[in-house]
């Protein structure tokens, strides 16, 4: 059992929900990424999603696209990110999932990538442009190495396809709260509760909601129905706002703690 499964089991026993934080690896630097992940472990974060910067991030909105470009300018790549995870593992056992587009994995080689990711301490893989129907090779390599493979459900996913996706996924199900790209939104869709409940009726695996979750009120709203809340763009934006400041890590840590504390409220 990997750290993601262990974390959800632990939370379920305590009747708690997971707070999942996304950041783009290497923005503003790999050292800062390492420090942020370590700080998140003390700020109420249960699982970290480390985004691998990519030149054509189709699922990402302007905030994460800009973060990817900043990281790419510093020549951040898959190998350097895996090295950061390995360093983090010397000091923390916080579950880490890599969120990467398929192209870097393809060029690395699926089996080699899965072995290397496991050896460095990665717990799960999220590949937004690889549907389970086309991901047999990576799914097999991931499972041979004890890595979770997280797949997406969206408001437009049919019930028939929803069943296939939840059967293929391990670790947790990533429910996309709205159509379009990532990014903070003022309001979440009115249909969110109904859609998440439908997904949960199809599986006993944890269902976590991301895309558009950015405020304390939205965190509380999602936590009422989902097993976990995923916050990305709001955290990436907080990092950008603190760029160049000595207090970047503590400032972002405080911001994340304010969000995660809303998950713990009754």
C-alpha positions as CSV (number, residue, x, y, z in Angstrom):
1,X,0.0,0.0,0.0
2,X,1.5,3.4,-1.0
3,X,1.3,6.6,0.9
4,X,-1.8,7.9,-0.9
5,X,-3.9,4.9,0.0
6,X,-2.5,5.0,3.5
7,X,-3.5,8.7,3.9
8,X,-7.0,8.1,2.7
9,X,-7.5,5.2,5.0
10,X,-6.2,7.3,7.9
11,X,-8.5,10.2,7.0
12,X,-11.5,7.9,6.6
13,X,-11.0,6.4,10.0
14,X,-10.9,9.9,11.5
15,X,-13.9,10.9,9.3
16,X,-11.8,13.7,7.7
17,X,-11.4,14.9,4.2
18,X,-8.2,15.3,2.2
19,X,-6.7,18.7,1.4
20,X,-4.6,18.3,-1.8
21,X,-2.3,21.1,-2.8
22,X,-0.9,21.6,-6.4
23,X,2.2,23.5,-7.2
24,X,4.3,23.7,-10.4
25,X,7.7,22.2,-9.7
26,X,10.5,24.6,-10.3
27,X,8.5,27.8,-9.9
28,X,10.2,29.9,-8.8
29,X,13.0,27.4,-8.2
30,X,13.5,23.7,-7.4
31,X,14.8,24.6,-4.0
32,X,11.7,26.6,-3.2
33,X,9.6,23.7,-4.4
34,X,11.3,21.5,-1.9
35,X,10.9,24.0,0.9
36,X,7.2,24.5,0.0
37,X,6.4,20.8,0.1
38,X,8.1,20.5,3.5
39,X,6.1,23.5,4.7
40,X,2.9,22.1,3.4
41,X,3.3,19.1,5.6
42,X,2.9,21.4,8.6
43,X,0.2,23.5,7.0
44,X,-2.6,20.9,6.9
45,X,-1.8,19.5,3.4
46,X,-2.5,15.8,3.1
47,X,-1.3,15.1,-0.4
48,X,0.9,17.2,-2.7
49,X,0.5,17.3,-6.5
50,X,3.7,18.3,-8.2
51,X,3.1,19.7,-11.6
52,X,5.7,18.9,-14.3
53,X,6.1,22.0,-16.5
54,X,5.2,21.5,-20.1
55,X,5.4,23.8,-23.2
56,X,1.8,23.1,-24.3
57,X,-0.3,22.5,-21.1
58,X,-3.8,22.1,-22.7
59,X,-5.7,21.6,-19.4
60,X,-4.1,24.5,-17.6
61,X,-5.3,28.1,-17.4
62,X,-3.2,31.2,-17.5
63,X,-1.9,31.0,-13.9
64,X,-0.4,27.5,-14.2
65,X,0.7,28.1,-17.8
66,X,2.7,31.1,-16.7
67,X,4.2,29.1,-13.8
68,X,5.2,26.3,-16.3
69,X,6.9,28.9,-18.5
70,X,8.9,30.3,-15.6
71,X,10.0,26.8,-14.7
72,X,10.9,25.8,-18.2
73,X,13.1,29.0,-18.6
74,X,15.1,27.5,-15.7
75,X,15.5,24.2,-17.6
76,X,13.3,22.3,-15.1
77,X,12.6,18.8,-16.4
78,X,11.3,15.4,-15.3
79,X,14.7,14.2,-14.0
80,X,15.4,17.3,-12.0
81,X,11.9,17.1,-10.4
82,X,12.4,13.4,-9.5
83,X,15.7,14.4,-7.8
84,X,13.7,17.0,-5.7
85,X,11.2,14.3,-4.6
86,X,14.1,12.1,-3.6
87,X,15.5,14.9,-1.4
88,X,12.1,15.6,0.1
89,X,11.8,11.9,1.1
90,X,14.8,12.3,3.4
91,X,12.7,14.6,5.5
92,X,9.1,13.9,4.8
93,X,6.7,11.1,4.1
94,X,3.9,13.3,2.7
95,X,2.2,11.6,-0.2
96,X,3.3,13.0,-3.6
97,X,1.6,12.6,-7.0
98,X,3.3,13.8,-10.1
99,X,0.9,15.6,-12.5
100,X,2.5,15.5,-16.0
101,X,1.4,15.5,-19.6
102,X,2.2,12.3,-21.5
103,X,4.9,13.6,-23.8
104,X,7.6,13.8,-21.1
105,X,6.7,10.3,-19.9
106,X,6.7,8.9,-23.5
107,X,10.2,10.4,-24.2
108,X,11.5,9.1,-20.8
109,X,10.0,5.6,-21.5
110,X,7.0,4.4,-19.5
111,X,8.6,1.5,-17.7
112,X,11.8,3.4,-17.0
113,X,9.8,6.4,-15.7
114,X,7.7,4.3,-13.4
115,X,10.7,2.6,-11.9
116,X,12.5,5.8,-11.4
117,X,9.5,7.6,-10.0
118,X,9.0,4.8,-7.4
119,X,12.7,4.8,-6.5
120,X,12.6,8.5,-5.9
121,X,9.5,8.4,-3.6
122,X,6.6,9.3,-5.9
123,X,3.3,7.7,-4.9
124,X,1.0,8.4,-7.8
125,X,0.7,9.7,-11.4
126,X,-1.8,12.1,-12.9
127,X,-1.6,12.4,-16.7
128,X,-4.4,14.7,-17.9
129,X,-4.0,14.0,-21.6
130,X,-3.9,10.2,-21.3
131,X,-7.3,8.6,-21.0
132,X,-7.4,5.1,-19.4
133,X,-8.4,3.6,-22.8
134,X,-5.0,4.6,-24.2
135,X,-3.0,4.3,-21.0
136,X,-2.6,0.5,-20.7
137,X,1.2,0.6,-20.9
138,X,1.6,3.3,-18.2
139,X,-1.1,1.8,-16.0
140,X,0.7,-1.6,-16.1
141,X,4.1,0.0,-15.4
142,X,2.7,2.0,-12.6
143,X,1.0,-0.9,-10.9
144,X,4.1,-3.0,-11.2
145,X,5.9,-0.3,-9.2
146,X,3.1,0.4,-6.7
147,X,2.2,3.8,-8.1
148,X,-1.4,5.1,-8.1
149,X,-2.9,6.1,-11.5
150,X,-5.4,8.9,-11.0
151,X,-7.9,9.6,-13.8
152,X,-10.4,12.4,-14.4
153,X,-14.1,12.6,-14.4
154,X,-15.8,15.7,-15.8
155,X,-19.4,17.1,-15.9
156,X,-19.6,15.9,-19.5
157,X,-18.5,12.3,-18.8
158,X,-21.3,9.8,-19.7
159,X,-22.3,7.3,-17.1
160,X,-21.0,4.4,-19.2
161,X,-17.6,6.0,-19.5
162,X,-17.6,7.0,-15.9
163,X,-17.8,3.3,-14.9
164,X,-14.7,2.5,-17.0
165,X,-12.7,5.4,-15.6
166,X,-13.5,4.6,-11.9
167,X,-12.5,1.0,-12.5
168,X,-9.2,2.0,-14.1
169,X,-8.2,4.6,-11.5
170,X,-6.3,3.9,-8.3
171,X,-5.4,6.2,-5.4
172,X,-8.4,8.5,-6.0
173,X,-10.7,9.8,-8.7
174,X,-10.1,13.4,-9.8
175,X,-13.4,15.1,-10.4
176,X,-13.1,18.2,-12.6
177,X,-15.7,20.6,-11.2
178,X,-16.3,22.4,-14.4
179,X,-15.5,22.3,-18.1
180,X,-12.6,24.3,-19.5
181,X,-9.1,24.8,-18.1
182,X,-7.8,25.1,-14.5
183,X,-8.1,28.4,-12.7
184,X,-9.8,30.1,-9.8
185,X,-13.5,30.8,-10.2
186,X,-15.9,33.0,-8.3
187,X,-18.5,30.3,-8.1
188,X,-18.7,26.5,-8.5
189,X,-21.4,24.8,-10.7
190,X,-24.8,24.3,-9.0
191,X,-24.7,20.7,-10.3
192,X,-21.5,19.8,-8.5
193,X,-23.1,18.1,-5.5
194,X,-25.3,15.9,-7.7
195,X,-22.4,14.9,-10.1
196,X,-20.0,14.0,-7.3
197,X,-22.7,11.9,-5.6
198,X,-23.3,10.1,-8.8
199,X,-19.6,9.3,-9.1
200,X,-19.4,8.1,-5.5
201,X,-22.3,5.7,-6.1
202,X,-20.1,4.0,-8.7
203,X,-17.0,3.5,-6.6
204,X,-15.7,3.1,-3.1
205,X,-12.5,4.9,-4.2
206,X,-12.1,8.4,-2.9
207,X,-13.5,11.1,-5.1
208,X,-11.7,14.5,-4.9
209,X,-12.7,17.7,-6.6
210,X,-10.4,20.2,-8.3
211,X,-10.4,23.0,-10.9
212,X,-11.9,26.3,-9.8
213,X,-11.6,25.7,-6.0
214,X,-9.8,28.8,-4.6
215,X,-11.7,30.3,-1.6
216,X,-12.4,29.1,2.0
217,X,-16.1,29.0,1.2
218,X,-15.5,26.8,-1.9
219,X,-13.3,24.5,0.2
220,X,-16.1,24.0,2.7
221,X,-18.6,23.6,-0.1
222,X,-16.6,20.8,-1.8
223,X,-15.8,19.1,1.5
224,X,-19.5,18.5,2.2
225,X,-19.8,16.1,-0.7
226,X,-16.3,15.0,-1.8
227,X,-13.6,12.9,-0.1
228,X,-10.9,15.5,-0.9
229,X,-10.5,19.1,-2.1
230,X,-7.8,20.0,-4.6
231,X,-6.5,23.6,-4.8
232,X,-4.0,24.6,-7.5
233,X,-4.2,27.9,-9.2
234,X,-4.9,29.9,-6.0
235,X,-1.7,28.5,-4.5
236,X,0.3,29.0,-7.7
237,X,-0.9,32.6,-7.8
238,X,0.1,33.1,-4.1
239,X,3.6,31.8,-5.0
240,X,3.8,34.3,-8.0
241,X,2.7,37.2,-5.8
242,X,5.5,36.4,-3.3
243,X,8.2,35.9,-5.9
244,X,11.5,37.5,-4.8
245,X,10.4,37.8,-1.2
246,X,12.5,36.2,1.5
247,X,9.2,35.2,3.2
248,X,7.8,33.4,0.2
249,X,7.6,30.0,1.8
250,X,6.1,31.0,5.2
251,X,3.7,33.4,3.4
252,X,2.4,30.7,1.1
253,X,2.4,28.2,4.0
254,X,0.1,30.6,5.9
255,X,-2.2,31.0,2.9
256,X,-2.5,27.2,2.5
257,X,-3.1,26.7,6.2
258,X,-6.0,29.2,6.0
259,X,-7.6,27.1,3.2
260,X,-6.9,23.7,4.8
261,X,-8.3,24.9,8.2
262,X,-11.7,25.3,6.5
263,X,-11.7,21.6,5.6
264,X,-11.4,20.7,9.3
265,X,-14.4,22.8,10.4
266,X,-17.5,20.9,11.4
